[in-house]
Amino acid sequence: MSSAAWLRHFGLSASPFSKDLDDHELWLPSRRAALVGDLLEAVHARQHILLTGEPGVGKTCTLRALRARLPAADFRLTYCHNATLGRRDFYRQLCLALGLAPKATAAAVFYAVSGHIELLGKERVHPVFLLDEAHLLHQDVLDHLHVLGNYEWDQKPLLSLILVGLPELEGRMRLARNRSLWSRVHTRLRLGDALPEDTAEYLASRLGTAGKTAADLFDSGAIAMLHEATLGRLRDIDRIGTDCLRLAARRGLSRIDAALVQTAAQDAA
């Protein structure tokens, strides 16, 4: 069944589980609002940050909420997502993200990036480098990251690093080899597992953007089963929730129950 057909069946104005969302449309659990506040406070204090969590627990939503609240006039946020590069190519990627011409050697690339950071500091703009999937960073990159944050004998914090990754990232950071970097990470945050009320809140938010309430389409047993099947991981809720809507429309149902969620989850396994 086409997406247009099942959307018409349920009277939805748009696909409720689409990934194409602006920052202001993103959902964040109400109990995690304080976490965004902690991130903002750390960036304003020019600290380095570690944020870890299992896949799908909301790391990206949390960071996009941070981006939406950072004053553009005072901060320059640069997002780096390719963590599987060696040190030279990592800094070349950083050059491109900053709008700088990449250089031939690792030393020249590092000099270009560090010079740009110092220039931003003179303009009273604080650069923030967000390194996603940081658990995949090559060791030679981790060996050098603490140098990137050192200016004027380590007295001037002209840069904030935000390292984001799976829980094993913290284990890597605690290795003796990485102690120079780890000692400079003052804000260390973990996103724990989602709670059933988080799943219900997320479902209500996403369906609300499409013109329905969660109760319109999912009974209470279905919501409980959806949490059990996905452990509250947002990507899995999006996928199985969409499959539920398609399956229900195909069967001519107006509402989704626990048995249908279980069928959709088993089909997706």
C-alpha positions in Angstrom: 0.0 0.0 0.0 1.3 3.4 -0.9 2.0 6.0 1.8 -0.7 8.3 0.3 -3.3 5.4 0.7 -2.6 4.7 4.4 -2.4 8.4 5.2 -5.8 8.9 3.7 -7.1 5.8 5.5 -6.2 7.3 8.9 -6.9 11.0 8.0 -3.3 11.9 8.6 -2.0 15.2 7.1 1.6 13.8 6.8 3.7 10.7 7.6 4.0 11.0 11.5 7.3 9.2 11.6 9.2 11.0 8.9 12.8 12.0 9.7 12.5 15.3 7.7 12.0 17.6 10.7 13.2 21.1 11.5 14.9 21.6 14.9 11.9 23.2 16.4 9.7 20.2 15.5 12.0 17.7 17.2 10.7 15.8 20.2 12.7 15.7 23.4 11.5 13.9 26.6 10.4 16.4 29.1 12.6 14.7 31.7 15.6 15.4 29.5 15.1 19.2 29.3 17.6 19.5 32.1 20.2 17.6 30.0 20.0 20.3 27.3 20.4 22.9 30.0 23.6 21.1 31.2 25.0 21.0 27.7 24.3 24.7 27.2 25.9 25.6 30.5 29.0 23.6 29.6 29.4 25.3 26.2 28.9 28.7 27.7 31.6 27.8 30.2 33.8 26.7 27.2 34.2 23.2 28.5 34.7 19.9 26.6 31.8 17.5 26.7 31.2 13.7 26.5 27.7 12.5 25.6 27.1 8.7 25.4 24.1 6.5 24.9 22.9 3.4 23.1 21.7 3.7 19.5 18.3 5.4 19.1 17.9 6.8 22.6 17.8 10.4 21.5 21.4 11.7 21.2 20.8 13.4 17.9 17.5 15.0 19.1 19.4 16.3 22.2 22.2 17.8 20.1 19.8 19.4 17.7 17.9 20.9 20.6 21.3 22.3 21.8 22.0 23.7 18.3 18.6 25.4 18.3 19.4 27.2 21.6 22.9 28.3 20.9 23.1 32.0 20.0 24.5 32.1 16.4 26.2 35.4 17.1 28.3 34.0 19.9 29.0 30.4 18.9 30.2 28.6 15.7 29.0 25.0 15.7 30.8 22.6 13.4 29.5 19.1 12.9 31.9 16.3 11.9 30.3 12.9 11.3 33.0 10.9 9.5 34.9 9.5 12.5 36.7 6.7 10.6 39.5 8.9 9.2 43.1 9.1 10.1 44.5 12.2 11.8 45.4 14.1 8.6 42.1 13.4 6.8 40.2 14.1 10.0 41.7 17.6 10.1 41.2 18.0 6.3 37.5 17.2 6.9 37.4 19.8 9.7 39.0 22.4 7.3 36.2 21.7 4.8 33.5 22.0 7.5 35.0 25.4 8.5 35.2 26.6 4.9 39.0 26.5 4.9 41.1 25.2 2.0 42.5 21.8 3.1 46.3 21.5 3.2 48.7 18.8 2.0 50.4 17.8 5.3 49.0 17.0 8.8 51.0 19.8 10.3 49.7 22.4 7.7 46.1 21.3 8.2 46.4 21.5 12.0 48.0 25.0 11.7 45.1 26.2 9.5 42.5 24.9 11.9 44.2 26.2 15.0 44.8 29.6 13.3 41.1 29.8 12.4 40.1 29.0 16.0 42.4 31.8 17.3 40.9 34.2 14.8 37.3 33.4 16.0 38.5 34.0 19.6 39.6 37.5 18.7 36.1 38.0 17.2 34.6 36.8 20.4 33.0 33.8 18.7 33.4 30.5 20.5 33.9 27.5 18.2 32.2 24.2 19.1 33.3 21.1 17.3 30.7 18.3 17.6 32.3 14.9 16.8 29.6 12.3 16.1 30.1 8.5 16.3 33.3 9.4 18.3 33.6 5.7 19.5 34.9 5.1 16.0 37.7 7.7 16.1 41.1 6.4 15.2 43.5 6.3 18.1 45.9 8.7 16.4 43.0 11.3 16.3 42.3 10.8 20.0 46.0 11.1 20.8 46.0 14.5 19.2 42.6 16.0 20.2 43.8 17.4 23.5 46.4 19.4 21.6 43.6 21.1 19.6 42.1 22.5 22.8 45.4 24.0 24.1 46.1 27.7 23.5 48.5 30.0 25.3 49.9 27.3 27.6 46.5 25.7 28.2 45.1 28.9 29.9 42.7 30.0 27.2 39.7 27.7 26.4 39.2 28.9 22.8 37.4 25.7 21.7 34.8 23.3 23.0 34.8 19.7 21.8 31.6 17.6 22.1 32.4 13.9 21.7 29.2 11.9 21.0 29.1 8.1 20.8 28.0 4.7 22.1 28.7 3.8 25.7 32.0 2.1 24.8 33.4 5.6 24.0 33.7 6.3 27.7 35.7 3.1 28.2 38.1 4.2 25.5 38.5 7.6 27.1 39.4 6.1 30.4 42.4 4.2 29.0 45.7 5.5 30.3 46.7 6.4 26.8 43.9 9.0 26.6 44.2 10.5 30.0 45.4 13.9 28.7 42.1 14.3 26.8 39.9 12.6 29.4 41.2 14.9 32.1 40.1 17.9 30.0 36.5 16.7 29.6 34.7 18.3 32.5 31.1 17.5 31.5 30.3 13.8 31.1 26.8 12.9 30.4 25.0 9.6 29.7 21.6 9.1 28.0 20.0 6.2 29.8 17.3 3.8 28.4 13.9 5.2 27.6 11.0 4.7 29.9 7.5 3.6 28.9 6.2 7.2 29.5 8.9 8.4 27.1 7.6 6.2 24.3 4.0 7.3 25.0 5.1 11.0 25.0 7.1 10.5 21.7 4.1 8.8 20.0 1.8 11.6 21.1 4.2 14.2 19.7 4.8 12.6 16.4 1.1 11.8 15.7 0.2 15.3 16.9 2.3 16.8 14.1 0.1 14.8 11.6 -3.2 15.9 13.1 -4.0 12.9 15.4 -3.6 12.0 19.1 -1.9 8.8 20.1 -5.2 7.5 21.5 -6.9 8.0 18.1 -4.8 5.3 16.5 -3.1 3.2 19.2 -4.8 1.7 22.2 -3.0 1.5 25.6 -1.9 -2.1 25.0 -0.5 -1.2 21.6 1.6 1.6 23.2 2.9 -0.7 25.9 3.8 -3.3 23.3 5.5 -0.8 21.1 7.8 0.2 24.0 8.5 -3.4 24.8 9.3 -4.2 21.2 11.6 -1.2 20.7 12.9 -0.5 24.2 11.9 3.1 23.5 14.6 3.5 20.7 13.3 6.2 18.5 14.5 4.8 15.1 12.7 1.5 15.9 9.5 3.3 17.0 9.5 5.2 13.7 10.0 2.0 11.7 7.6 -0.3 13.5 5.1 2.5 14.0 5.0 3.1 10.3 4.6 -0.6 9.6 1.7 -0.8 12.1 -0.1 2.0 10.3 0.4 0.3 6.9 -0.7 -3.1 8.2 -3.7 -1.7 9.9 -4.8 0.2 6.8 -4.3 -2.9 4.7 -6.6 -4.8 7.0 -9.2 -2.0 7.1 -8.7 -1.3 10.8 -9.2 2.1 12.4 -7.1 1.5 15.5 -4.0 -0.5 16.4 -3.9 -3.0 19.2 -1.1 -4.9 20.9 -1.4 -8.0 18.7 -0.9 -5.9 15.6 2.2 -4.2 17.0 3.6 -7.7 17.9 3.0 -8.9 14.3 4.7 -5.8 12.9 7.6 -6.2 15.2 8.1 -9.8 14.4 7.9 -9.1 10.6 10.6 -6.4 11.1 12.9 -8.6 13.1 
